[in-house]
Amino acid sequence: MALPLQVIGFPERDIARRVRAALDKVGLLDKEKVNPIALSGGQQQRVGIARAVVHKPSILLADEPTGNLDDDISKDILHLFRQFNHVGVTVMIATHDKHLLEVQKTRNIELDHGALVYR
């Protein structure tokens, strides 16, 4: 998870703080020292989300971010994306789960046989 921060030159103490904060946001702070291979598929997916947001990007692209998650965790992740959106992060989610997007009060763009449909 620290790799994006190391690449852009963050100090080690800031990296550790941000990694812990990102893990906490996705509910995995207690798994901080666990090898990713030992995590469940849903936990691995949440680590991927934490890694994507650890450096506070201006755009977040999420491809099926809740695909392996239960409903409660999915709602938590969508709430997290919403929080990022409120502080200026553009969040683009690609999903087949229409119900997932119905609970969000956001602009939705749908592909219908290759044509863009705005909802």
Secondary structure, DSSP 8 states (H G I E B T S, - for coil): --HHHHHTT--HHHHHHHHHHHHHHTT-GGGTTS-GGGS-HHHHHHHHHHHHHTT--SEEEEESTTTTS-HHHHHHHHHHHHHHHHTT-EEEEE-S-HHHHHTS-S--EEEETTEEEE-
